[in-house]
Amino acid sequence: MLKTAVLVSGGGTNLQAILDAIDSGDVTDARVHVVISNNPDAYALERAKNKGIEALCISPKNYETREEFYDVLLDALKERQTDLIVLAGYLVAIPPKIVRAYENRIINVHPSLIPSFCGKGYYGLKVHEAALQKGVKVTGATVHFVDEGTDTGPIILQKAVYVQPGDTPEILQKRVMAEAEHQLLPKAIQLIASGHVRVENGHAVIEE
């Protein structure tokens, strides 16, 4: 049973999708043992408390240096014997020291089909604004392992979502969440927890 920490900055709809998947039995080999946010007002913390899950706010604003913040975050993860870290709308860059401490044990969900509309500056609504500006007909979401780059780690799962006439960034964001992110993230967690994912030559390989 993987002890999973979910890191989130906002409302926590992806967190809720994970919790719902655990309740429904779609995720059987992992449990969320702590939710951590950099934002004290994140509704994700309330979602955690409502399920009896430890909810922590660790904000860089409360520390003199970013390095001190990273040290506190890493210590919190280690103290709780975390097996897997899930970034579910976490708007803080993960430093190399945490990536190295949890190599191939950190996953992120990104609201596009990587390598499109990813990397520095592409987060939240900005991703969907860029997709609409480019005029793509298909977008989607990607779950990938986190490495020391930005959205560059091995891809685990992807799902396509069609762009519809009249889409705004907000409408497209909601559709990508509902049709792709909320489905992919629990599936990826279960695949990892059940030992069906390995990283080989920089690629994530899913084993039946």
C-alpha positions in Angstrom: 0.0 0.0 0.0 1.7 3.2 -1.2 1.6 6.1 1.2 0.8 9.0 -1.1 1.3 12.7 -0.6 -0.7 15.0 -2.8 0.6 18.5 -3.3 -1.8 21.1 -4.6 -2.2 24.9 -4.7 -5.9 25.4 -5.4 -9.3 23.8 -5.3 -8.2 20.3 -5.4 -10.5 18.7 -8.0 -7.8 16.3 -9.0 -7.3 15.4 -5.4 -11.1 14.8 -5.2 -10.8 12.5 -8.2 -8.1 10.5 -6.5 -10.1 10.2 -3.2 -13.2 9.2 -5.2 -11.2 6.5 -7.0 -10.0 5.1 -3.7 -13.5 5.1 -2.3 -14.9 3.3 -5.4 -12.1 0.7 -5.5 -10.5 1.9 -8.7 -7.4 2.6 -6.7 -6.7 -0.3 -4.4 -3.0 -0.2 -3.7 -2.5 3.4 -2.6 -3.8 5.7 0.1 -3.5 9.5 0.5 -1.9 10.0 3.9 -1.2 13.8 3.6 -2.2 16.8 1.5 0.3 19.6 1.3 -0.4 23.1 -0.1 1.7 26.2 -0.5 -1.6 28.2 -0.3 -3.3 28.5 3.2 -6.6 29.2 1.5 -6.5 26.2 -0.9 -9.9 24.4 -0.7 -7.9 21.2 -1.2 -6.9 21.4 2.4 -10.6 21.4 3.4 -11.2 18.4 1.1 -8.4 16.6 3.0 -9.8 17.5 6.4 -13.3 16.3 5.4 -11.8 12.9 4.7 -9.8 12.8 7.9 -6.5 13.2 6.0 -3.7 15.3 7.4 -3.7 18.7 5.8 -0.5 20.9 5.9 0.2 24.3 4.6 3.9 24.7 3.9 4.3 28.1 2.2 7.6 29.7 0.9 6.2 33.0 2.2 6.9 31.7 5.7 10.6 31.1 5.2 13.5 33.5 4.7 14.8 31.6 1.7 13.5 29.3 -0.9 16.1 26.7 0.2 14.8 26.7 3.7 11.3 26.1 2.4 12.5 23.2 0.3 14.2 21.7 3.3 11.0 21.9 5.4 8.9 20.4 2.6 11.4 17.5 2.0 11.6 16.8 5.8 7.8 16.7 6.0 7.6 14.2 3.2 10.4 12.0 4.7 9.0 12.2 8.2 5.7 10.8 6.9 7.5 7.9 5.1 6.0 9.0 1.8 6.3 6.5 -1.0 4.7 8.5 -3.9 4.3 12.2 -4.4 1.5 13.4 -6.7 1.5 17.0 -8.0 -2.1 17.9 -8.6 -2.1 21.5 -9.7 0.9 22.4 -7.5 2.3 25.7 -8.7 5.7 25.5 -7.0 8.7 24.1 -8.9 10.1 21.0 -7.4 13.8 21.4 -6.7 16.5 18.9 -7.8 17.1 17.8 -4.2 13.5 16.5 -3.8 13.5 15.0 -7.4 16.7 13.1 -6.5 15.3 12.0 -3.1 12.2 10.6 -4.8 13.5 9.6 -8.2 10.7 8.1 -10.3 8.4 8.5 -7.3 6.9 11.9 -8.2 4.2 12.3 -10.8 2.5 15.4 -12.3 -0.6 15.9 -14.3 -0.2 18.5 -17.1 -3.2 19.9 -19.0 -1.9 19.3 -22.5 -0.6 16.5 -24.7 3.1 16.9 -23.9 5.3 18.0 -25.7 2.7 20.6 -26.8 2.1 23.6 -24.6 4.4 22.6 -21.8 7.5 23.9 -20.1 8.2 27.1 -18.3 5.3 29.5 -18.3 2.7 26.9 -19.3 0.4 26.3 -16.3 -3.3 26.6 -15.5 -5.3 28.7 -17.9 -2.2 29.7 -19.8 -2.0 26.2 -21.4 -5.6 26.4 -22.7 -5.2 30.0 -23.9 -2.1 28.9 -25.9 -4.0 25.9 -27.4 -6.9 28.0 -28.5 -4.6 30.7 -29.9 -2.8 28.1 -31.9 -6.1 26.7 -33.2 -5.5 23.0 -32.3 -8.4 20.7 -32.8 -7.3 18.2 -30.2 -5.7 18.8 -26.8 -5.8 16.7 -23.6 -3.7 15.8 -20.6 -0.6 14.0 -19.6 0.6 12.3 -16.5 4.4 12.0 -16.3 7.2 11.3 -13.9 8.9 14.5 -12.6 12.6 15.0 -13.4 14.8 18.0 -13.0 13.3 19.7 -16.1 9.9 21.3 -16.5 7.4 18.8 -17.9 10.2 16.8 -19.4 10.0 13.5 -17.4 8.9 10.1 -18.7 5.3 10.1 -19.9 3.1 7.5 -18.2 -0.4 8.2 -19.7 -2.1 10.6 -22.1 -5.7 11.2 -23.1 -7.0 13.3 -26.0 -9.8 15.8 -25.6 -11.4 17.5 -28.6 -11.6 21.3 -28.8 -15.2 22.5 -29.5 -16.4 25.6 -31.4 -16.9 28.4 -29.0 -14.5 27.1 -26.4 -13.0 29.7 -24.0 -9.9 28.8 -22.0 -12.2 28.3 -18.9 -14.6 26.0 -20.7 -11.7 24.0 -22.2 -10.0 23.8 -18.9 -13.1 22.2 -17.3 -13.5 19.7 -20.1 -9.9 18.6 -20.0 -10.1 18.2 -16.3 -13.3 16.1 -16.5 -12.5 14.0 -19.5 -8.8 13.5 -19.1 -7.1 14.7 -15.8 -9.6 13.2 -13.4 -9.4 9.9 -15.2 -5.6 9.7 -15.9 -4.3 10.6 -12.4 -6.0 7.8 -10.4 -5.2 5.3 -13.2 -1.5 6.3 -13.1 -1.4 6.0 -9.3 -2.9 2.5 -9.4 -0.5 1.4 -12.1 2.5 2.6 -10.1 1.1 1.2 -6.8 0.5 -2.2 -8.3 4.0 -2.4 -9.8 3.0 -2.1 -13.4 5.2 0.9 -14.4 8.9 1.0 -14.8 11.3 3.5 -16.3 13.7 2.2 -18.9 16.0 4.3 -21.0 14.1 7.5 -20.1 10.7 6.1 -21.0 7.9 4.9 -18.8 7.0 1.3 -19.7 3.5 0.0 -18.7 3.5 -3.7 -18.0 0.4 -5.8 -18.2 
